Amino acid sequence: MNTMLANLGLHDTDHSITGAIHARVESARFATTITTLVQTHGLPLSLLYATDERAVNGSYGLHAVLAHNDEWLFVSTSLPEQDPRYDSVTRTVLAAHWYERYAMDMFGIVAEGHPDPRRLVLHENFPEGTHPLRKDFAWNSRLPHAHVPYPMHHVNGEGVYEIPVGPIHAGIIEPGHFRFNVAGERIITLEGKLFFTHKGCEKLLEGKDLPSALPFIERVSGDAAASHALAFCQAAEAIADCTVTSRARDLRTILCELERMTMHIFDIGNTIGNGIGYTVLAAHGFRLKEDMMRLSQLICGNRFWRGMIVPGGCARDLQEHDLDTIRSTIGHVYADTCHLFDMAMSSDAVRERLETTGILRTDAALAYGAVGPAARASGIDRDVRRDHPYASYPNCPLRVSMQTDGDVLARLLVRREELSGSLAIIRHLLKTLSHGPVSTPCTPNTGVGVSAVESWRGELIDVLHMKDGVIDRCVIRDPSFCNWPLFGEIGPGNIVPDFPLCNKSLNLSYSGTDL
């Protein structure tokens, strides 16, 4: 790493980020440096975010986080307060596209030359010039109602029609608008517009201590509460130089794998069952997910794997009867799911709907920075549990599940294989569970910590900036933020009735993206 940085004229001179290499560059070199690291050296861009440092040095900060083996590389620059502009990274590194639009909305930082500079988060009702993550914007500000037209893309031509879907849907899913341009039933282009229910979490976290912040973190995306909590806690523990006990690491790993099993079971039933009308699988999928949610109720006191992972370890220990219930529940749930999945896969009608539907090519997945099962189903060999080991994963029988076809079926097969992997990991840890306490004091004061977790959706990364014991900036990047733009790639060429399969095979979180 240091040789590569030296060849680029970079040096690890800023040691403010715990557990990462941090180099600073002039703003004029920021885009070219990131481009070289991504295109020449093959480092994935995991995150790009901004900070408001005007009170300290009269500037805004811009930071790129890249993965290199098991290390994290931060490349930072400063932008002047009066005219915060820089050359867009997106022109050469597509994975930066939403990050830069987010910074333009929330901080007013301009990425010059960005190919799509439309507002991303702030829709028609937000007055222009509103930038909520600037420090001088109060969290309880009441804004006047505006109407700034949002320009959707259009395709013209004889026989070409537009089909608007959402943002209000027939089911209980959250709001998202999808615009199809079609010729007959064949999709020509597909554009999504999200961020209808922005919660302001990043703003609300400013000034909070860790206990006050954790409930917000667990509710960023309710179906990934344990994963979000773990990423946040590990970032705080890095700042505090806190060593979590072995038993707490084991329990954290078990909880995250139980969460993975819960949601992969739901995915299998929801995608195949509801997506194509295979109702027996849908019904039993909901039954088996219910068994897992009742297990969460028994262990955590709620149905969403919340409340157990806290800074410094776990909120409480699990007793032997809890462990016995875990053993029995995962055994019968896994067996039933496998039987149902095999039954569905034996149907030619089912496979015909899944095969070659919603193909995500490997080059497109790489360009967009896809993560999780969506990426691994397209041949991208990335898994944070192996590449940036945390908790007890270094001691577990971890096998990264891969497919190469990139279609709906490939994404389902990855989930099916990961279900087996989760079962093996949990059973291994139940046999080898460490003894001892489950918590240790964790009191971070000032610093920056970074943590990544492989949630069931994919790589989840948190960067925590703390000052005098409270949060100055908490950056949360849910895997859905990386994968929502994939619709523009996997939709075209399919027929409209296959869009639900494409959608469900990614199973993305509106809430996790709309912080």
Secondary structure by P-SEA (a helix, b strand, c coil): caaaaaaacccccccccccbbbbbbcccaaaaaaaaacccccccccccccccccccccbbbbbbbbbcccbbbbbbbbbbcccccccccccccccaaaaaaaaaaaccccccccccccccccccccccccccccccccccccccbbbbbbbbbbbbcccbbbbbccccccccccbbbbbbbcccccccbbbbbcccccccccccccccccccaaaaaaaccccaaaaaaaaaaaaaaaaacccccaaaaaaaaaaaaaaaaaaaaaaaaaaccccccaaaaaaaaaaaaaaaaaaaaaaccccccccccccccccccccaaaaaaaaaaaaaaaaaaaaaaaaaaacaaaaaaccccccccaaaaaaaccccaaaaaaccccccccccccccccccbbbbbbbccccaaaaaaaaaaaaaaaaaaaaaaaaaccccccccbbbbcbbbbbbbbbccccbbbbbbbbccccccbbbbbccccccccccccccccccccaaaaaaaaaccccccccc
